[in-house]
Amino acid sequence: MNKLILALIFTITLCTLPSSCSKERGVDRNSPEFKKFVSAFTELSVAFELSKRDSSYYLSKRDSILASLGVDSAWIADFTKKLEGDQEAWLEVWQSVAKTLDARKDSLMP
């Protein structure tokens, strides 16, 4: 019984390390799907900021963005679940979004 508890604690400890189990979640940060998710996240962020809280504007932009990438909101939600607990992947998402927005800041300013 004690060996089982120790094995369970050891497994949980390994899975909480940043790189131990995150790759088993199926998120390949070099995959086209990951890049598509980052693009969607970036473009949706831009659309949200440009909408100035006008929900009809944002929703039409959102639908257009997702359609242009060949995805829908269910795909975004499913991919977000794949990233759950993968702090390194989320860090890469945010860094990519920030880098893209920084590069486009002049064209986004009114």
VMD Tcl script that draws the C-alpha trace (Angstrom):
set ca {
  {0.00 0.00 0.00}
  {2.78 2.44 0.89}
  {4.56 1.67 -2.40}
  {1.37 2.51 -4.29}
  {1.05 5.85 -2.49}
  {4.72 6.65 -3.12}
  {4.33 5.75 -6.80}
  {1.26 7.98 -7.04}
  {3.05 10.90 -5.37}
  {6.07 10.39 -7.64}
  {3.87 10.39 -10.75}
  {2.00 13.51 -9.67}
  {5.30 15.25 -8.92}
  {6.68 14.40 -12.35}
  {3.56 15.66 -14.05}
  {3.73 19.00 -12.31}
  {7.22 19.72 -13.62}
  {6.98 22.15 -16.56}
  {8.31 19.89 -19.29}
  {7.59 16.43 -17.95}
  {4.05 15.76 -19.09}
  {3.13 18.75 -21.19}
  {4.31 17.11 -24.40}
  {2.03 14.15 -23.71}
  {-0.95 16.48 -23.95}
  {-0.59 16.45 -27.72}
  {0.56 20.04 -28.24}
  {3.35 20.26 -30.76}
  {4.41 23.89 -30.77}
  {5.83 23.50 -34.27}
  {2.61 22.11 -35.70}
  {0.44 23.98 -38.20}
  {-2.43 23.73 -35.70}
  {-0.45 25.55 -33.00}
  {0.54 28.26 -35.47}
  {-3.09 28.55 -36.59}
  {-4.20 28.91 -32.96}
  {-1.63 31.66 -32.36}
  {-2.78 33.45 -35.52}
  {-6.42 33.19 -34.46}
  {-5.63 34.41 -30.96}
  {-3.67 37.36 -32.35}
  {-6.30 38.40 -34.87}
  {-9.13 37.99 -32.35}
  {-7.20 40.19 -29.91}
  {-6.83 42.88 -32.57}
  {-10.51 42.64 -33.50}
  {-11.52 42.95 -29.86}
  {-9.43 46.06 -29.36}
  {-10.67 47.66 -32.57}
  {-14.30 46.88 -31.74}
  {-14.25 49.38 -28.85}
  {-16.75 47.16 -27.07}
  {-19.17 47.10 -30.04}
  {-20.22 43.46 -29.87}
  {-21.81 43.33 -33.34}
  {-18.58 44.62 -34.91}
  {-16.50 42.12 -32.93}
  {-18.77 39.17 -33.74}
  {-18.68 39.85 -37.47}
  {-14.89 40.23 -37.36}
  {-14.58 37.07 -35.25}
  {-16.61 35.05 -37.75}
  {-14.56 36.42 -40.64}
  {-11.25 35.69 -38.90}
  {-12.20 32.13 -37.98}
  {-13.55 31.44 -41.48}
  {-10.36 32.75 -43.09}
  {-8.34 30.34 -40.95}
  {-10.69 27.45 -41.63}
  {-11.67 26.99 -37.97}
  {-14.64 27.70 -35.74}
  {-15.15 28.57 -32.10}
  {-15.45 24.86 -31.19}
  {-11.99 24.24 -32.68}
  {-10.59 27.15 -30.64}
  {-12.20 25.75 -27.46}
  {-10.86 22.24 -28.16}
  {-7.35 23.52 -28.83}
  {-7.50 25.64 -25.68}
  {-8.27 22.45 -23.72}
  {-5.19 20.81 -25.23}
  {-3.11 23.67 -23.85}
  {-4.59 23.31 -20.38}
  {-1.79 23.04 -17.85}
  {0.96 23.58 -20.44}
  {2.44 26.81 -19.13}
  {5.28 26.77 -21.64}
  {2.86 26.57 -24.56}
  {0.75 29.44 -23.18}
  {3.90 31.49 -22.68}
  {4.80 30.90 -26.32}
  {1.27 31.89 -27.39}
  {1.45 35.17 -25.46}
  {4.98 35.93 -26.65}
  {3.96 35.33 -30.27}
  {0.87 37.50 -29.88}
  {2.89 40.30 -28.26}
  {5.59 40.11 -30.94}
  {3.04 40.24 -33.76}
  {1.10 43.09 -32.18}
  {4.29 45.03 -31.56}
  {5.31 44.61 -35.20}
  {1.88 45.82 -36.34}
  {1.36 48.60 -33.80}
  {1.88 51.42 -36.29}
  {-0.74 50.02 -38.65}
  {-3.18 49.48 -35.79}
  {-3.00 52.98 -34.39}
  {-5.69 55.40 -35.67}
}
mol new
graphics top color blue
foreach p $ca { graphics top sphere $p radius 0.5 }
foreach p [lrange $ca 0 end-1] q [lrange $ca 1 end] { graphics top cylinder $p $q radius 0.2 }
display resetview
